[in-house]
Amino acid sequence: MTRVLPFTKMHGAGNDFVVLDGLREPDLPALEPLARRLSDRHFGVGFDQMLVVRPSDAADFRMEIVNADGSQVEMCANGIRAFFLYLRQEGHTTQDEIRVETMSGIVKPRYEGPGLVCVDMGPPILAPAKIPTRLGDPAGTGPVLDVPLEVDGETLSVSAISMGNPHCVIPVEDVDAFPVERVGPAIERHPDFPNGVNVEFIEIVSRDRVRQRTFERGTGETLACGSGACATAVACMLRGVIDRDVTIALRGGELAISWAGDGESVFMTGPAARVFTGEITLEEGED
């Protein structure tokens, strides 16, 4: 017996998602095998992450995030913008600001006009043990900035930040020419990052503009990574090479990041859009 499951395809600056509505469809199938099947861009729908809307006892809603490989992750900043837009478009909320429970804590997106959302990402996590990373002083408070990392016989200068999920930020001379597809996987599961890591390769253009490519943990290179843009901004601000308000230029669009400094929240403003809606036919045994 087959079952039809509705979905919505969305994106935030090119980082694309399938949204499943666990409020209207509380009896969802197992997410890990479903994500692996549907994420295939030739035989499935194709996406970077699958977002699931759930009720929450701690906030207005809960967001589950499943990578293309079926693994669940703590946070996705482009995803939270798409998630919030979906909730408004589907009539689940009419509020201009809500609280969303994630594996990394409560995140607060705010409506900034048609297709634009600002997200209070909370303060960055700088202590190595909480990122987590073995780089820097494991017992210290951080930050972990410009430390050497051995990768495939070469030494890279990296910084480590968590925005609810771990990031490794690496300055390069030419982000377009850098071999992201070779170096990204080697760092993603590097032993110095026990939970894996998202890897940002960045090129500083000016005090208020940085170009970024991201190799995402469990997904591969994506057109955008919002939490990675926040981590990039924080690392560069701490290094003193950019101002407190910066535009991060990604392959799929641009994000505006601001951070006042120690103990303060990072704010990210960027686009979100609905692409299309559809239905998934679940085969017998998937339901």
C-alpha positions in Angstrom: 0.0 0.0 0.0 1.4 3.4 -0.9 1.0 6.8 0.8 1.3 10.3 -0.5 3.3 12.8 1.6 3.2 16.5 0.7 6.4 18.6 0.7 7.5 22.1 0.0 10.9 23.0 -1.7 12.5 26.2 -0.5 15.8 27.9 -0.5 17.8 30.5 1.3 20.5 32.1 -0.8 20.7 28.9 -2.9 21.0 26.6 0.1 18.0 24.4 -0.7 15.6 22.5 1.5 12.6 20.1 1.5 10.2 21.1 4.2 7.9 18.4 5.7 5.0 19.6 7.9 5.0 17.4 11.0 2.1 19.5 12.4 -0.3 18.4 9.6 1.4 15.0 9.1 2.5 14.0 12.6 3.0 10.3 11.5 6.1 10.9 9.3 8.2 8.0 8.1 11.7 7.3 9.3 13.7 10.5 8.4 17.1 9.1 7.8 16.3 6.7 4.8 13.8 9.2 3.5 16.4 12.0 3.4 18.9 9.8 1.6 16.4 8.9 -1.1 14.9 12.3 -1.6 18.1 14.3 -1.6 19.4 12.6 -4.7 19.3 15.3 -7.4 18.8 12.8 -10.2 16.4 10.2 -8.7 14.8 12.3 -5.9 13.7 15.8 -5.3 17.2 17.1 -4.5 18.2 19.2 -1.5 21.0 20.1 0.9 18.9 19.6 4.1 15.4 18.3 5.0 13.5 20.5 7.5 10.7 19.1 9.6 8.2 21.3 11.4 7.4 19.9 14.9 5.5 21.2 17.9 7.6 22.4 20.8 7.1 22.6 24.6 10.0 25.1 24.9 9.3 27.5 22.0 6.7 28.3 19.4 7.9 25.5 17.0 10.7 23.0 16.8 12.8 22.5 13.7 14.5 19.2 12.9 17.3 19.3 10.3 18.4 16.2 8.4 21.3 16.2 6.0 21.4 14.6 2.6 23.3 11.7 4.1 20.5 11.1 6.7 22.4 12.6 9.7 20.7 15.1 12.0 22.5 18.4 12.8 22.1 21.1 15.4 21.4 24.2 13.4 21.0 25.7 9.9 20.8 29.4 9.6 19.6 29.5 6.0 17.2 26.8 6.9 15.7 28.8 9.8 14.8 31.6 7.4 13.1 29.2 5.0 11.4 27.5 8.0 10.0 30.8 9.3 8.8 31.8 5.8 7.1 28.5 5.4 5.3 28.8 8.7 4.0 32.3 7.8 2.9 31.2 4.3 1.1 28.1 5.6 -0.7 30.1 8.3 1.0 28.4 11.2 1.9 31.8 12.6 1.1 35.5 11.8 3.8 36.8 14.2 6.7 38.9 12.9 9.1 37.2 15.4 8.9 33.7 16.8 11.1 31.4 18.9 12.2 28.1 17.3 13.6 25.2 19.2 16.6 23.5 17.6 19.2 21.0 18.8 21.5 23.9 19.5 18.9 25.9 21.5 16.3 28.6 20.9 16.7 30.7 17.7 14.6 33.8 17.0 13.8 34.7 13.4 12.2 38.0 12.6 10.3 39.0 9.5 11.9 42.0 7.7 9.7 42.3 4.7 8.8 40.1 1.6 11.3 37.3 1.3 13.7 38.7 3.9 14.3 37.4 7.4 16.6 38.5 10.2 17.8 35.8 12.7 19.1 36.4 16.2 21.7 33.6 16.2 22.7 34.0 19.8 26.4 34.6 20.9 29.1 32.6 19.2 30.7 29.7 21.1 34.4 30.1 21.3 35.6 27.6 23.9 37.3 24.7 22.2 35.6 22.0 24.3 32.2 23.4 23.4 32.8 23.8 19.6 34.1 21.0 19.9 37.7 20.9 18.7 41.0 19.7 19.9 42.7 22.8 18.4 43.8 25.5 20.8 43.8 25.0 24.6 41.3 22.2 25.3 40.6 23.6 28.8 40.6 27.2 27.6 37.8 29.7 26.8 39.1 30.4 23.3 39.0 31.9 20.8 40.7 29.5 18.5 42.2 31.8 15.9 44.9 31.3 13.2 46.1 27.9 14.5 47.9 25.3 12.3 46.0 22.3 11.0 47.7 19.5 9.2 45.7 18.3 6.2 47.0 15.9 3.6 50.6 16.8 4.1 50.1 20.6 4.1 49.6 23.1 7.0 46.7 25.4 6.9 46.0 28.4 9.2 42.4 28.0 10.6 40.0 29.4 13.1 37.3 27.4 14.9 33.9 28.9 15.9 30.5 27.3 16.8 27.2 29.0 15.9 25.3 26.1 17.5 27.2 23.9 15.0 30.9 23.6 14.5 32.8 25.7 11.8 36.4 25.8 10.6 37.2 29.1 8.9 40.2 29.2 6.5 41.4 32.3 4.7 42.6 31.7 1.1 44.0 34.0 -1.6 41.5 33.1 -4.3 38.3 31.4 -3.1 37.2 30.5 -6.7 40.5 28.7 -7.5 40.9 26.9 -4.2 40.4 23.1 -4.3 37.4 23.0 -2.0 36.3 19.6 -3.3 39.6 18.1 -2.3 40.4 19.9 1.0 36.8 20.2 2.3 36.2 16.4 2.9 39.6 16.0 4.5 38.8 18.6 7.1 35.1 17.7 7.5 36.0 14.5 9.4 39.4 15.6 10.7 40.3 14.0 14.1 40.7 17.5 15.6 37.0 18.0 15.1 35.4 15.0 17.0 31.8 15.8 15.8 32.9 16.7 12.3 32.9 20.3 11.1 31.5 22.6 8.4 34.4 24.2 6.5 34.4 27.8 5.3 37.0 28.9 2.7 37.0 32.7 2.7 38.6 35.6 0.7 38.6 39.0 2.4 37.7 41.6 -0.2 37.5 44.7 2.0 36.7 45.7 5.6 33.0 45.2 4.9 32.9 42.4 2.4 34.0 38.7 2.4 33.6 36.0 -0.2 32.9 32.5 1.1 32.6 28.9 -0.1 31.4 26.2 2.3 31.8 22.4 2.4 29.0 21.3 4.7 29.3 18.4 7.1 27.1 15.6 5.8 26.2 17.4 2.5 29.2 18.6 0.5 29.7 22.0 -1.0 26.5 24.1 -0.9 25.7 27.5 -2.5 25.3 29.1 0.9 25.7 28.4 4.6 24.2 31.0 7.0 25.7 29.8 10.2 29.0 29.5 8.3 28.7 33.2 7.3 28.2 34.1 10.9 31.2 32.0 12.0 33.2 33.7 9.2 32.2 37.1 10.3 33.0 36.4 14.0 36.4 34.9 13.2 37.4 37.8 11.0 36.1 40.4 13.5 38.1 38.8 16.3 41.1 38.8 14.0 40.6 42.5 13.4 40.5 42.3 9.6 36.8 43.4 9.0 34.3 45.8 10.6 31.4 44.8 12.9 28.9 45.0 10.0 29.8 42.9 7.0 28.4 41.4 3.8 29.2 37.8 3.2 29.0 37.0 -0.5 28.1 33.3 -1.1 27.7 31.5 -4.4 23.9 31.6 -4.0 23.5 35.2 -2.7 24.5 37.6 0.0 24.0 37.8 3.8 24.4 40.8 6.1 26.0 39.9 9.4 26.5 42.1 12.4 28.0 41.4 15.8 28.7 44.0 18.6 31.2 41.8 20.4 31.7 39.6 23.5 28.6 38.1 24.9 26.3 39.7 22.3 24.2 37.9 19.7 25.2 37.6 16.1 22.5 38.9 13.7 22.1 37.5 10.2 19.7 39.0 7.6 19.1 37.3 4.3 16.6 36.0 1.8 14.3 33.0 1.7 11.9 31.8 -1.0 9.5 29.1 -1.9 10.4 27.1 -5.0 7.5 24.7 -5.5 5.2 22.2 -3.7 4.8 18.6 -4.5 3.9 15.1 -3.3 6.2 12.2 -2.4 4.8 8.7 -3.0 6.0 6.5 -0.2 6.6 2.9 -1.2 5.5 0.0 1.0 7.9 -0.4 3.9 8.8 3.4 3.9 5.6 4.4 5.7 
